[in-house]
Amino acid sequence: RIGERLEAQYAKWQQNRHGGSRGLKYKRALDPTEEEVRNVCTSMRRHAKNERLLFHYNGHGVPRPTSNGEIWLFDKDHTQYIPLSVGDLKAWIG
């Protein structure tokens, strides 16, 4: 539900700014693992080519980011949190 609201909000802002959606693409990754985040980021970068990407990390219910610049994702079994370096995220987004 949060993801749906964010999509609607971003679409509305984009519409107000440019008078249309300009082919905006969204990819939700709810409670993703590190592998899912990496796959989404690299796929979106490949399709966006030189266009801008927005990565929105909600982090609702997970620990706060660490002082080392890490955010928290689920492990592959969705049983515990694992840290993801923002540096790795930046490398995947490009």
Secondary structure, 3 states (H helix, E strand, C coil): CHHHHHHHHHHHHHHHHHCCCCCCCCCCCCCCEHHHHHHHHHHHHHHHCCCCCCCCCCCCCCCCCCCCCEEEEECCCCCCEEEEEHHHHHHHHC
